Structure formats: C-alpha cells, structure tokens
Amino acid sequence: MVKGWMRSPLPGTKVVVYDKINECVRRLVDDWSLSAEGLVSVADSLEDLVKQTGVIVVVVKPKDTPEVLSALSHHVRPDQVVISSAAGLGLSRLRAALGPGPSLCRIMPNLGVELGAGVVAVCAEPGVVPADIDRVKDLFGCMGIVEVVDEQMLNAVTAVAGSSLGFLALALEGLEDGAVKVGMPRKLARTFVRQTALATAQLLVMRPGSAADLKDQVASPGGTTIAGLAVLEDEGVRGAFLRAVEAATERGRVLQEEV
C-alpha cells in the first residue's frame, strides 16, 4: 500500500509508518524516500504515529490485530479514522479491542494496489459519517478501484479479488506450458501469454457487458478458438473456477470463526 501511495502521492498527504521491527520500516523508507521526495517517514512509537496522523491503517496479522488496537486505544482521538486490513476479524471484535472514539472501517486490498491497478473493498461500522467514508475512499483511490461493500461480502471479495490472482496465475501457467508443448520456446511463450492476458483485461475493462461477449467475438465458426473452448468445457474448467471461488469464500468464513 505504501508503494501504491508513493506512485501517485496525494497532495498534502504524508505517509507515516511504524513497526515494532524498526529495520523493516527503515528499509522501506530508505528504498522509497528519495523517489517519493521524503513523503514517507518513520514514527518512533504508536503514540508518535497517532500524533502525526489523521487516518491510521493497521496492517498486521489477524492474531496480532487486537493487541495493536488495544495499544492504540490509549492514544487515538475521536476525530481520527482507524482502518484494519485483517481478514476474519469483524467490526464488532475490532471495536471491542479499540474501544470508543474514532471511526472504524475494514478494508480488503489485493496485490494490485502496489501498481495502482488493485481492488480495495471498504466496509464501515454502522454510524460512520459519510464524510469519513469519503475520506477513506479518497485515501485509497490512487490504488485502483475502491468499492464500499457490506461486511458480509468481504469473504467473497477476498476470494474474487485476492485468491483469484492465484487462480488466474495457474491458468496462465497452463497456457504457457501448452505453448511450450506445441514447440514454442519458453521465454517467447511467457511473453505472449502475459501480454495476451493484459490485453484481455484491458479489453474487458473498456467494453460493457459479459466476458462471454469477448469470448464469442473471438470464437469463429469452426475455428481454432472454439476447438480449444470445447476442450475446456469438456474438462469442466468453467465449473472448476466457480467452485474455486466458492471454496475460497467458505474457507474465509471458517478462518473467521477460528481467529
């Protein structure tokens, strides 16, 4: 997320980072401060972080999140916004750890935020004023698409926007291997597959309607595409992707109960 912010710095916004492992944040600042013109700085403590910021984004493992929020509770102000990226920890549990005071939201970002091409799902605690929700949306707007969703949708968001990166990567690996099997050099196969995937995504973004419309456009009668699609349908690939999203969503629900 820091890399995403530094790609398109928000006017008048400074990023302050803190971690109990000081070496990690120092390395981050050393890597980015020059290109970001010093817009990233390191806080000496959580208390120092709170003093310097208006919005606090807590990015730690779910098992550590309650402890961090409890520590923050001694320093946060009512006019601040606290955001958690922890999967599986609902707003009610987060509020119990944080205590009364600042507005509270959850986010679910994916890896694309680093490139400004990600997805950030936002859900806010009931009662959060629209101005604070807009504040959060503006903060993450430079990272890609930002959508406000109901909390009950976050497991599905994780499956579709997070886990699907892995699903699609597996599909691209298979296409690359297929190209190698029919005689294409690995390096060339990788270049062609990745560029085609990029073009497919861009075409789908530009064109309204279903992905099936693009599929139908390139599937000429009796052609190469429809021959390959017939094999994919015989192997149940469409259903496998459907079930993969369903399984990832259900696993998210189970993990939520275990946290």
Number of C-alpha atoms within 10 A of each C-alpha: 20 17 16 21 24 22 18 14 18 16 6 6 12 16 18 19 22 18 16 10 8 13 10 11 19 16 11 16 20 13 11 19 15 11 11 16 10 13 19 22 19 17 18 13 13 19 15 14 20 18 13 14 17 15 20 21 17 18 16 15 11 16 13 11 21 20 13 16 20 16 15 21 18 12 13 25 17 9 11 16 22 23 21 23 20 20 22 19 20 17 18 11 11 22 21 12 18 23 14 13 15 21 22 26 25 24 27 20 24 23 17 19 23 19 16 21 15 23 23 24 25 24 22 22 18 10 8 14 11 10 9 18 20 11 13 21 18 13 16 24 21 23 28 19 17 21 14 15 14 12 18 11 12 23 24 19 23 20 22 18 20 20 17 18 15 12 16 13 12 12 14 17 15 13 17 22 18 13 18 16 11 8 10 14 13 14 10 12 18 19 11 15 18 16 12 13 13 11 12 14 12 11 13 15 11 8 11 9 10 9 14 9 13 14 14 12 8 12 16 12 10 8 10 11 14 16 13 12 14 11 11 12 11 10 11 12 14 12 10 11 15 11 12 17 21 16 14 20 20 15 14 19 17 13 13 15 10 9 10
